[in-house]
Amino acid sequence: MELVLVRHGLPERVEVETGTADPPLSTLGRKQADLVAEWLIGERIDAVYASPMQRAYETAQPYAALAGKEITIEEGVIEFDRHASSYVPMEELKAQDYEAWKAFVDGGYNEGIDIHQFHATVVNALERLIAAHPSQRIAIFCHGGVVNVWTAHVLGLTPSLFFEPAYTSIHRYLCARTGERNIVSLNETGHLRGLATEGSRQ
């Protein structure tokens, strides 16, 4: 079967005094979601899943509407920052506080985050969905951290955030019943040609 992971579009910046930050897509993010929907509509996709976080679910909506498919919420692909009180897109953080940005990309995300537990949660969820869809292609709208730890798993690497998936980038994996997991492509962004895109954050 083929597993297709799609990172969400660019969200709005959100900082809250109480509770957790769960930002919606920005205007640019909604355009990105429309473009990835138009790109994917030309291929057969048998099921659509999404993280329950707004930025991922809203990215899935245009494709689901075009394809006439239901979106199934999958808690196992929620992002590692789900309990954070703020969401600052990475390009804004880099421009406004370079030291904080550098600390994050150098592994500062580990503060208060169990990357191994996050990795296990993501891998268990994706393996369950793989087993549920033999010989099919499924699309999962999720997050940069999810894409990173799953790709690290497929490559046999230590769980980490080791590369930067672009907003609404597409990542494809072939998953055999015998357990083999292979990367077909990473960071497909052909649908964004001609659209001004900005940096990245999970």
Helices and strands as residue ranges (DSSP letters): E 2-7, E 14-15, H 27-40, E 47-50, H 54-67, E 71-73, G 75-77, E 86-87, H 90-96, H 98-105, G 108-110, H 115-132, E 137-142, H 144-155, E 170-175, E 181-188, G 190-192
